[in-house]
Amino acid sequence: MPILRRRWSAPRPAVTSKVVTLGALVEGIAQGVRIGIPPDYAGPALLATFEIIRRAIGGLHLVTAPTSGIQADLLIGAGLVASVETAGISLGEYGSAGRFQAAVTAGAIEIKDATCPALHAGFQAAEKGVPFLPLRGILGTDLLASRPDWKVIRNPFADSSDPIVVVPAIRPDVVLFHAALADSTGNVWIGTRRELATLAHASRATFVTVEALHPGNLLSDPTLAPGTLPHLYVTRVAVAPGGTWPLPFAGRVPGDEGALARYAEASRSAEGFSALVREWLDARA
């Protein structure tokens, strides 16, 4: 009778909790990092943004995925941004982003103009671990003149001339966003917001604020697992109910239309912006 041999495997390391306080989460964001942020509709972590402003973490290089609104405007107005790579920053129905507009006019920050497809392509390249991805839509536009890092090459598979643009990978130092749920190991439920998964895959570190903690393992729940970002891609999680205030969140938390209207008005001047932000920070002290 053959001897049954027991397969040996190395013991799995214990998975420790990645849940920290909001303050500890923000402490992990260093001065001068390249930070990826989502659009207003995909869960910007605004309570964490207020903590960044409180701690004056500056010299930031924002990359929006692919646009931004009040989050970018808050950081720019607070004087914490060195550059922005974006397809657009506005307050939507509330008008232009006042501090962004003022900074552009004054030449106070470096602007890297981009398009939505180009930014998505850059993040996807980093996600895939390749140096660039090709796309065609930029051909014939004046953006190529202002983006020397976007190259036009000949399609190597074409028999005749077939130019195509290649966009370099975008690999942020940190991405920061808000989600509905996380568990203690750092699995994060993002639902249908798959661009957040791309951001996390592309980045060196992922910091997430969430509405609440899930009592079990999200990946063990057959309903929640398909929309869950595994903890391998998550660095820190902090519970911050209402974390996108004053913006609404995913149909779960209503927005504060009055606060957004006040911001749009106040952000038209540096003085108005500073007064309102001090009020909001004091209310969360």
C-alpha positions in Angstrom: 0.0 0.0 0.0 1.5 3.4 -1.0 2.4 5.6 1.9 0.2 8.7 1.9 2.3 11.8 2.3 1.0 15.0 3.8 1.5 18.0 1.6 3.6 20.6 3.4 2.7 24.3 3.1 4.1 27.3 4.8 1.9 28.7 7.5 -0.2 31.7 6.3 0.6 34.9 8.1 -2.1 36.3 10.3 -4.1 39.1 8.6 -4.2 42.1 10.9 -6.7 44.8 10.9 -6.2 47.7 8.5 -8.8 49.9 10.3 -7.4 53.1 11.8 -8.7 56.4 12.9 -9.3 59.2 10.4 -6.3 61.0 11.8 -4.0 58.0 11.4 -5.2 57.5 7.8 -4.3 61.0 6.8 -1.0 60.9 8.6 0.0 58.3 6.0 -0.2 61.0 3.3 3.2 62.7 3.0 4.1 66.1 1.7 4.6 66.3 -2.0 3.0 63.0 -3.0 1.2 62.3 -6.3 -2.3 61.6 -5.2 -5.2 60.2 -7.3 -8.7 61.3 -6.5 -12.1 60.2 -8.0 -14.8 62.5 -9.5 -17.6 63.9 -7.4 -20.0 61.0 -8.4 -17.6 58.2 -7.4 -16.9 59.0 -3.7 -14.3 61.7 -3.0 -13.1 61.4 0.6 -14.0 64.9 1.7 -13.8 64.4 5.5 -10.3 63.1 5.0 -9.6 66.1 2.7 -10.6 68.4 5.6 -8.0 66.6 7.7 -5.4 67.1 5.0 -6.1 70.8 5.1 -6.0 70.9 8.9 -2.6 69.3 8.9 -1.4 71.5 6.0 -0.1 68.5 3.9 1.2 70.5 0.9 3.1 70.3 -2.3 0.5 67.7 -3.6 0.4 66.6 -7.2 -3.3 65.8 -7.9 -4.3 63.4 -10.7 -8.1 63.2 -11.2 -9.8 60.1 -12.4 -10.8 61.7 -14.7 -12.4 64.9 -13.3 -12.9 66.6 -9.9 -14.9 69.3 -8.2 -15.0 70.6 -4.7 -12.3 68.2 -3.4 -9.6 69.6 -5.8 -10.9 73.1 -5.3 -10.6 72.8 -1.5 -7.0 71.6 -1.7 -6.0 74.2 -4.3 -7.7 77.0 -2.3 -5.8 75.9 0.9 -2.5 76.4 -1.0 -1.6 72.7 -0.8 -1.4 71.8 -4.5 1.7 72.1 -6.7 0.2 70.6 -9.9 -3.0 69.1 -11.3 -3.4 66.6 -14.1 -7.1 66.6 -15.1 -9.8 66.5 -17.7 -11.7 69.2 -15.9 -12.5 70.7 -12.5 -15.9 72.4 -11.8 -18.7 72.5 -9.3 -21.2 71.2 -11.8 -24.6 72.8 -11.5 -23.1 75.2 -8.9 -20.8 76.8 -11.4 -17.0 77.1 -11.9 -14.5 76.0 -9.2 -13.5 79.4 -7.9 -10.1 78.6 -6.3 -9.1 76.4 -9.2 -10.0 79.2 -11.7 -8.1 81.8 -9.6 -5.0 79.6 -9.4 -5.0 79.0 -13.1 -5.4 82.7 -13.8 -2.5 83.6 -11.4 -0.3 80.8 -12.7 0.0 79.5 -9.1 -0.2 75.8 -10.0 1.1 73.7 -12.9 -1.7 72.4 -15.1 -1.4 69.2 -17.1 -4.4 69.2 -19.6 -5.8 65.8 -20.3 -8.9 64.0 -21.5 -11.1 61.5 -19.8 -10.0 58.6 -22.1 -6.3 59.5 -21.7 -6.5 59.5 -17.9 -8.3 56.2 -17.8 -5.7 54.8 -20.2 -2.8 56.0 -18.0 -4.3 54.4 -14.8 -5.1 51.2 -16.7 -1.5 51.0 -18.0 -0.2 51.2 -14.4 -2.8 48.6 -13.3 -1.6 46.2 -16.0 2.1 46.9 -15.2 2.9 48.2 -18.7 4.6 51.5 -19.5 1.9 53.0 -21.7 -1.4 52.3 -23.5 -2.4 53.5 -27.0 -5.4 55.5 -28.0 -6.5 57.5 -31.1 -8.9 60.2 -29.9 -6.1 62.7 -29.2 -4.8 62.7 -32.8 -5.4 66.0 -34.5 -5.9 68.0 -31.2 -3.8 70.8 -29.8 -3.3 68.8 -26.6 -0.3 67.0 -28.1 1.6 70.3 -28.2 1.2 70.8 -24.4 1.9 67.2 -23.4 5.3 66.2 -24.6 5.0 63.0 -22.5 2.3 61.8 -24.9 4.0 60.3 -27.9 2.8 59.7 -31.4 4.2 56.5 -32.9 3.6 54.4 -35.9 1.3 51.4 -35.3 3.9 48.5 -35.4 1.2 46.1 -36.8 0.2 48.3 -39.7 1.5 47.8 -43.2 1.2 51.5 -44.0 1.3 54.7 -42.1 -1.0 54.5 -39.1 -0.1 57.0 -36.3 -1.3 56.4 -32.8 -0.8 58.1 -29.5 0.7 56.4 -26.5 0.0 57.7 -23.0 2.4 56.9 -20.2 1.3 54.9 -17.1 -0.1 56.9 -14.2 1.1 55.4 -10.9 0.0 57.6 -8.0 1.8 57.4 -4.7 -1.6 57.4 -3.0 -5.2 57.2 -4.0 -7.9 58.4 -1.6 -11.6 57.7 -1.9 -14.8 57.0 0.1 -16.8 53.7 -0.1 -19.8 52.2 1.6 -18.3 49.3 3.5 -15.1 47.7 4.7 -14.3 44.8 6.9 -11.6 44.6 9.5 -9.0 43.0 7.2 -9.3 45.9 4.7 -11.6 44.4 2.1 -13.7 47.3 0.7 -17.0 47.1 -1.0 -17.1 49.5 -4.0 -20.1 48.1 -5.7 -20.3 49.1 -9.4 -17.6 51.8 -9.1 -15.0 49.8 -11.0 -12.8 52.9 -11.6 -12.0 52.8 -7.9 -10.6 49.3 -8.4 -8.5 50.6 -11.3 -7.2 53.4 -9.1 -6.3 51.0 -6.3 -4.6 48.6 -8.7 -2.5 51.4 -10.2 -1.4 53.1 -7.0 1.4 52.4 -4.5 -1.0 52.9 -1.6 -4.7 53.1 -1.2 -6.4 54.9 1.6 -10.2 54.6 2.0 -12.8 56.1 4.2 -16.1 54.2 4.6 -19.6 54.7 5.9 -19.5 51.6 8.1 -17.7 48.4 9.0 -19.1 45.1 7.8 -19.2 42.5 10.7 -17.9 39.6 8.6 -15.6 39.0 5.6 -16.9 40.8 2.5 -15.3 38.2 0.3 -17.2 35.4 2.0 -20.5 37.0 1.2 -21.7 35.8 -2.3 -23.8 39.0 -2.8 -21.1 41.5 -1.8 -18.0 39.7 -3.0 -18.3 40.6 -6.7 -18.2 44.3 -5.8 -15.4 44.0 -3.3 -11.9 45.3 -3.6 -9.6 42.8 -1.9 -7.5 43.9 1.1 -4.3 43.2 -0.9 -4.9 46.5 -2.7 -5.9 48.5 0.4 -3.4 50.1 2.8 -5.6 51.8 5.4 -9.3 52.2 6.1 -11.0 54.7 8.4 -14.7 54.8 9.4 -16.1 58.2 8.5 -19.9 58.3 8.2 -21.0 61.0 5.8 -17.4 61.0 4.4 -18.3 62.8 1.1 -20.1 65.7 2.9 -21.3 68.1 1.5 -21.6 65.9 -1.7 -24.2 63.1 -1.8 -23.0 59.5 -1.8 -24.1 56.7 -4.0 -27.8 57.3 -3.4 -27.3 56.4 0.3 -26.5 59.8 1.8 -28.1 63.0 0.6 -26.0 66.0 -0.3 -26.2 69.3 1.5 -27.3 71.6 -1.3 -27.2 74.7 1.0 -23.6 74.0 1.9 -22.6 73.5 -1.7 -24.3 76.7 -2.8 -22.5 78.6 0.1 -19.2 77.1 -1.1 -19.7 78.1 -4.7 -20.4 81.7 -3.6 -17.6 81.8 -0.9 -14.9 80.3 -3.2 -15.2 83.3 -5.6 -12.8 85.1 -3.3 -9.8 84.0 -1.2 -11.3 85.7 1.8 -14.7 84.1 1.5 -13.1 80.7 0.9 -10.8 81.0 4.0 -13.7 82.1 6.2 -16.0 79.2 5.2 -13.2 76.6 5.4 -12.3 77.7 8.9 -16.0 77.4 9.9 -16.2 73.9 8.5 -12.9 72.8 10.1 -14.0 74.3 13.5 -17.3 72.4 13.2 -15.3 69.1 12.9 -12.6 69.8 15.5 
